[in-house]
Amino acid sequence: MVEKELIKVSGLNLPISPKHAIELCTFIRGKNLTKIKNVLNLVINEKEAIQLRRFKHKRGHKKGKKGPGFYPKKASKYFLELLNTLEGNAKNQGIDITNLVIEKAMANRASISWHYGRHRGRRTKRSHVELYAYQKILEKALPGTFRKSFTKNEKSPEKNNEENLQRKDEKKEKQETKQKIDNKTKEKIKK
C-alpha cells in the first residue's frame, strides 16, 4: 500500500463556535480544495447554505433539498484562511494544488476564557481546527485504449465470460448426471 504524503495545517484558539467548526469540518471532509474555497465564498455572501448534520435541532430549512442549514460567515472566513495556508504549505512541498483533497478535518473545543470589560460574566467560544490534505492521483488511460474501472460488485467482461462458461459447463454436467440417475432408476423399475 502506497502511503500518502499529507499536508497539515492547524488553527489554535480560533474565535469560532465549536459547533460551527464541527459542522464545517464534516462538510469539508473528502472534498476538493478549490471547490471548498468556492463554496465557502458563497456561504459568506449567503448564496449557499451549509447543510447541518449533527447540531440541527429546531433549525430552519434552506432553499433547495438541503434540509436544515445555516450560513456560518465568521467560521467560513477563518476556514478560508486555513485553506489558503494549507495551499501555501502544499506549494512549499512541491505538490500540485489542483488535485488536493481534504482527508481529515477535526475540530476540538479549546480552552475557555472569559470576556473582559462589562461583558465579564460571559465565556468565549473557541475551538482548535486541524486540516490534513493529500494529492489525489488520477490514473490516465493510454491513448487509443479504453479502460473502465469496476466497482467491487462489477467484474470485467473477460472474467464474466469465463465465469459464464464455467457455469454452463457445470449445468451440463449436472443435467447429464441427473439423466444417468433417471435412466438407472427406470432400468431398476423395469427389472
C-alpha positions in Angstrom: 0.0 0.0 0.0 1.3 3.4 -1.0 1.5 6.0 1.8 0.0 9.4 1.0 2.0 12.5 1.7 -0.2 14.5 4.0 -0.1 18.3 4.2 -1.2 19.7 7.6 -2.5 23.0 8.9 -3.8 23.8 12.3 -5.5 26.7 13.8 -5.4 27.1 17.6 -7.8 29.1 19.8 -9.8 30.4 16.9 -12.8 32.5 18.0 -15.3 30.2 16.4 -18.2 28.3 17.9 -17.1 24.6 18.3 -20.5 23.5 16.9 -20.0 25.6 13.7 -16.4 24.3 13.4 -17.6 20.7 13.7 -20.3 21.2 11.0 -17.8 22.9 8.7 -15.3 20.0 9.2 -18.0 17.4 8.3 -18.9 19.5 5.2 -15.2 19.8 4.1 -14.1 16.3 4.6 -13.3 14.3 1.4 -13.8 17.2 -1.0 -11.5 19.1 -3.4 -9.8 22.1 -2.1 -10.7 24.5 -4.9 -14.4 23.5 -4.8 -14.5 24.0 -1.0 -13.0 27.5 -1.3 -15.6 28.5 -3.9 -18.5 27.2 -1.7 -17.2 29.0 1.4 -17.1 32.3 -0.5 -20.7 31.6 -1.5 -21.5 30.9 2.2 -20.0 34.3 3.2 -22.2 36.0 0.7 -25.2 34.0 1.8 -25.7 32.5 -1.7 -25.4 28.9 -0.5 -26.2 27.3 2.9 -24.3 24.5 4.6 -26.4 21.5 5.5 -26.5 20.7 9.2 -25.7 17.1 10.1 -25.3 17.0 13.8 -26.5 20.2 15.5 -29.8 20.7 13.7 -32.4 20.8 16.4 -35.1 23.4 15.7 -33.1 24.9 12.8 -34.9 26.3 9.7 -34.7 24.6 6.3 -33.0 26.4 3.5 -33.6 26.7 -0.3 -33.1 23.5 -2.3 -33.2 20.0 -1.0 -30.7 20.7 1.8 -33.0 20.4 4.8 -31.8 22.4 7.9 -28.9 24.6 7.1 -27.1 27.8 8.1 -24.6 30.5 6.9 -21.5 30.4 9.3 -19.9 33.6 8.0 -17.3 34.1 10.7 -16.3 30.5 10.8 -16.1 30.4 7.0 -13.6 33.3 6.9 -11.3 31.5 9.4 -11.6 28.3 7.4 -10.7 30.1 4.2 -7.6 31.4 5.9 -6.7 27.9 7.0 -7.3 26.5 3.5 -5.1 29.3 2.0 -2.2 28.4 4.3 -2.8 24.7 3.5 -2.4 25.6 -0.2 0.8 27.5 0.6 2.2 24.5 2.5 1.4 22.3 -0.5 3.3 24.7 -2.8 6.3 24.7 -0.5 6.4 20.9 -0.6 6.1 20.9 -4.4 2.7 19.3 -4.6 0.2 20.1 -7.3 -2.7 22.2 -5.9 -5.4 21.3 -8.4 -5.9 17.7 -7.1 -5.7 18.4 -3.4 -8.3 16.6 -1.3 -9.1 17.1 2.4 -8.6 13.7 4.1 -9.0 14.7 7.7 -10.7 17.7 9.3 -11.0 17.8 13.0 -12.4 20.5 15.4 -12.0 20.4 19.1 -13.1 22.7 21.9 -10.3 25.0 23.0 -9.6 26.3 26.5 -12.4 28.6 27.8 -11.5 32.2 28.5 -13.8 34.9 29.8 -14.9 38.1 28.1 -13.4 41.2 29.6 -14.9 44.6 30.4 -18.6 45.0 31.0 -19.2 41.5 29.5 -17.2 39.8 32.2 -19.8 37.2 33.1 -19.7 35.5 29.7 -17.4 32.8 28.4 -15.9 32.9 25.0 -16.4 30.2 22.4 -13.1 29.0 21.0 -12.0 25.9 19.0 -8.9 24.2 17.6 -9.1 23.1 14.0 -6.8 20.7 12.1 -6.9 20.0 8.4 -5.0 17.3 6.6 -4.9 17.1 2.8 -3.3 14.9 0.2 -2.8 14.9 -3.6 -5.2 12.7 -5.4 -3.5 10.9 -8.2 -5.7 10.4 -11.3 -5.0 7.4 -13.4 -4.8 8.3 -17.1 -5.6 5.8 -19.8 -3.2 5.4 -22.7 -4.3 7.0 -25.9 -6.3 4.6 -28.1 -7.3 2.3 -25.2 -10.4 2.2 -23.2 -10.0 1.5 -19.6 -13.1 1.2 -17.3 -12.8 1.0 -13.6 -15.1 -1.6 -12.0 -16.6 -1.5 -8.6 -16.4 -4.3 -6.1 -19.7 -5.9 -7.3 -19.0 -5.4 -11.0 -16.4 -7.5 -12.8 -14.6 -7.1 -16.0 -16.2 -8.5 -19.1 -13.4 -11.1 -19.6 -14.0 -12.5 -16.1 -17.7 -12.5 -16.7 -17.3 -14.5 -19.9 -15.1 -17.1 -18.2 -17.5 -17.4 -15.2 -20.4 -17.8 -17.6 -18.7 -20.6 -19.5 -17.8 -22.4 -16.2 -21.4 -22.1 -15.1 -22.7 -23.5 -18.4 -20.3 -26.5 -18.1 -21.4 -27.1 -14.5 -25.1 -27.1 -15.6 -24.5 -29.5 -18.4 -22.6 -31.9 -16.1 -25.5 -31.7 -13.5 -28.1 -32.4 -16.2 -26.1 -35.4 -17.6 -25.7 -36.9 -14.1 -29.5 -36.5 -13.5 -30.2 -38.2 -16.8 -27.9 -41.1 -15.9 -29.6 -41.5 -12.5 -33.0 -41.3 -14.0 -32.1 -44.0 -16.6 -30.7 -46.3 -13.9 -33.8 -46.0 -11.8 -36.0 -46.7 -14.8 -34.0 -49.8 -15.6 -34.3 -51.0 -12.0 -38.1 -50.5 -12.1 -38.4 -52.5 -15.3 -36.5 -55.4 -13.9 
